[in-house]
Amino acid sequence: MPAEAQLERFVLPIDLPVVVVTQVDLADEKADQIRELFQETPGPHFVGLDLEWNYNRATNECGPIATIQYATDDGVVIFHSAKFATGKPTRNESNGWANGILPGNVKLLLECEDVIYVGKNISHDLSRLKAQYNINIQESNKIELGLLARMRRCVSTGNAGLAAICVGVLHKRLDKTFRDSVWSNDLSESMIKYAATDAFVSLKIYQKLSTMGNVGDFVTLDNVVLGSTVSIHQNKTSNDIVALGNVSAVSGNGAKNRPLVLDVDVKKVNAAAKMVPVHGQQEKRILLTEDSSIRISAR
């Protein structure tokens, strides 16, 4: 993979709607529209969720939640809660923020039982929503991208930041220039793009990760990903690796008359129980059947 600085930057699709809502009545209206769309199709509905707040690095103090970014494939809504005229949170005894009140339909939207929230540090974001606005979201309704990316071997640690996860999963770099903006102020175009991108890229990362199998899984039609490192074994019960390589092409659809075929660019072969590098290009075409012994090895 090229160095991060050489990677293409992740940008929002040019036709993706991004709406900033600063008024309580409009927030209620927009939240109700999203809920109605969800009701048209069975769940679960996966949503990229992210929050922004003012942060003072000198004092390590966090302000109240200023924006709630809600991303679906249809667009991103930024609820600019810092601008809502009512329901302002107050500081509590532990120097946190509490007693805030979100517009009723926004609360109903956030608490939808058939929505699964995906994001980096999603547990922390949901705990802040709980503390500040009494938003109750079940443990089963969240997916932590850091842990999922680590399971898929896209990053080396579950503590990896969103930018590192973006590189490991989407092979694109993420611009974090505006992270320390004053989010309680009016949002500039650059701040809007930054906030919307963090939520939307979280959704895209999850969607890509959901197509990948775990390391050690047998390769199937559902989890094969171009570029993935795979290990080739003598048979399905053997742990001894015959060769290692990268999936370079996939053909077929798994149907009886069009079986799935992998082209693997072999990098190493097992010679006398030792993995030896292959010099030059060597490809192996493999027919993928129920008895295939190809396993995901790494990303």
Residue pairs with C-beta under 8 A, 6 or more apart in sequence:
1 7
1 167
1 171
4 167
4 173
5 173
7 167
7 171
7 172
7 173
8 172
8 173
9 172
9 173
9 174
9 175
10 166
10 170
10 172
10 173
10 174
10 175
10 197
10 201
10 204
11 197
12 18
12 76
12 193
12 196
12 197
12 200
16 75
16 76
16 196
16 200
17 74
17 75
17 76
18 75
18 76
18 77
18 78
18 192
18 193
18 196
19 30
19 75
19 76
19 77
19 78
20 78
20 80
20 187
20 192
21 27
21 30
21 77
21 78
21 79
21 80
22 80
22 83
22 84
23 83
23 84
23 85
24 84
24 85
24 86
24 87
24 103
25 103
27 79
27 84
27 102
27 103
27 105
27 106
28 103
28 104
28 105
28 106
29 105
30 77
30 79
31 79
31 103
31 105
31 106
31 108
31 109
32 105
32 109
34 70
34 72
34 77
34 109
35 105
35 108
35 109
35 112
37 74
38 45
38 112
38 114
38 115
42 114
43 114
43 115
44 114
44 115
44 116
45 72
45 112
45 114
45 115
45 116
46 115
46 116
46 118
46 203
46 206
46 207
47 70
47 71
47 72
47 115
47 116
47 117
47 118
47 203
48 69
48 70
48 71
48 72
48 76
48 117
48 118
48 119
48 199
48 200
48 201
48 202
48 203
48 204
48 206
49 68
49 69
49 70
49 71
49 117
49 118
49 119
49 122
49 125
49 126
49 199
49 202
50 69
50 71
50 119
50 125
50 195
50 198
50 199
50 202
51 65
51 67
51 68
51 69
51 125
51 128
51 129
52 65
52 66
52 67
52 69
52 181
52 183
52 195
53 62
53 63
53 64
53 65
53 66
53 67
53 128
53 183
54 62
54 63
54 66
54 182
54 183
54 184
55 61
55 62
55 63
55 180
56 62
56 63
57 180
63 97
63 183
63 184
64 82
64 88
64 89
64 97
64 100
64 132
65 81
65 82
65 89
65 97
65 100
65 128
65 129
65 132
65 133
66 80
66 81
66 82
66 183
66 184
67 78
67 79
67 80
67 81
67 82
67 183
67 187
67 195
68 78
68 79
68 81
68 106
68 110
68 129
69 76
69 77
69 78
69 79
69 195
69 196
69 198
69 199
70 76
70 77
70 78
70 79
70 109
70 199
71 196
71 199
71 200
71 202
71 203
72 203
73 203
76 196
76 199
76 200
78 187
78 192
78 195
78 196
79 102
79 106
80 187
81 87
81 100
81 102
82 183
82 184
83 186
84 102
84 103
86 101
87 100
87 101
87 102
87 103
87 133
88 100
89 97
89 98
89 99
89 100
89 132
89 133
90 97
90 98
90 99
90 100
91 97
91 98
92 98
92 99
96 131
96 132
97 128
97 131
97 132
98 131
98 132
100 132
100 133
101 133
102 110
102 133
102 135
107 133
107 135
110 129
110 135
110 137
111 135
111 136
111 137
113 138
113 141
115 141
116 141
116 142
116 143
117 126
117 137
117 141
117 142
117 143
118 142
118 143
118 145
118 202
118 203
118 205
118 206
119 125
119 142
119 144
119 145
119 199
119 202
120 144
120 145
120 146
120 161
120 162
120 165
120 202
121 144
121 146
122 142
122 143
122 144
122 145
123 142
123 144
126 135
126 137
126 142
129 135
129 137
130 136
130 137
143 206
144 158
145 162
145 165
145 202
145 205
145 206
145 209
146 155
146 157
146 158
146 159
146 160
146 165
147 158
148 206
148 209
149 155
149 158
149 160
149 165
149 168
149 169
149 205
149 209
150 156
150 157
150 158
150 160
151 214
151 215
152 169
152 209
152 212
152 213
152 214
152 215
152 299
153 215
153 298
153 299
154 165
154 168
154 169
154 209
154 212
154 299
155 164
155 165
155 168
160 168
162 174
162 198
162 201
162 202
163 173
163 174
163 176
165 205
166 172
166 173
166 174
166 201
166 205
167 173
167 174
168 299
169 205
169 208
169 209
170 201
170 204
170 205
170 208
174 197
174 198
174 201
175 194
175 197
176 194
177 190
177 194
178 190
178 191
178 194
179 194
181 188
181 191
181 194
183 191
183 195
187 195
211 222
211 223
211 225
212 223
212 225
212 228
212 296
212 299
213 219
213 220
213 222
213 223
213 296
214 296
215 296
215 297
215 298
216 295
216 296
217 223
217 295
217 296
218 236
218 292
218 293
218 294
218 295
218 296
219 230
219 247
219 262
219 288
219 292
219 294
219 295
219 296
220 288
221 253
221 254
221 260
221 288
223 296
224 247
224 250
224 260
224 262
224 288
225 247
225 299
226 247
226 248
226 249
226 250
227 246
227 247
227 299
228 246
228 247
228 296
228 297
228 298
228 299
229 244
229 245
229 246
229 267
229 296
229 297
229 298
229 299
230 244
230 245
230 246
230 247
230 262
230 264
230 294
230 295
230 296
230 297
231 241
231 243
231 244
231 294
231 295
231 296
231 297
232 241
232 242
232 243
232 244
232 245
232 264
232 284
232 286
232 293
232 294
233 239
233 240
233 241
233 242
233 293
233 294
233 295
234 240
234 242
234 293
235 291
235 293
236 291
236 292
236 293
238 293
240 270
241 270
241 275
242 269
242 270
243 264
243 266
243 268
243 269
243 270
243 284
244 266
244 267
244 268
244 269
244 275
244 297
245 264
245 265
245 266
245 267
245 268
245 284
246 264
246 265
246 267
247 262
247 263
247 264
247 265
248 263
248 264
248 265
248 283
249 262
249 263
250 260
250 261
250 262
250 263
251 260
251 261
251 263
252 258
252 259
252 260
252 261
252 288
253 260
254 260
254 288
259 287
259 288
259 289
260 287
260 288
261 285
261 286
261 287
261 288
262 285
262 286
262 288
262 294
263 283
263 284
263 285
263 286
264 283
264 284
264 285
264 286
264 294
265 281
265 282
265 283
266 278
266 282
266 283
266 284
267 277
267 278
268 275
268 276
268 277
268 278
269 275
269 276
269 278
270 276
286 292
286 294
288 294
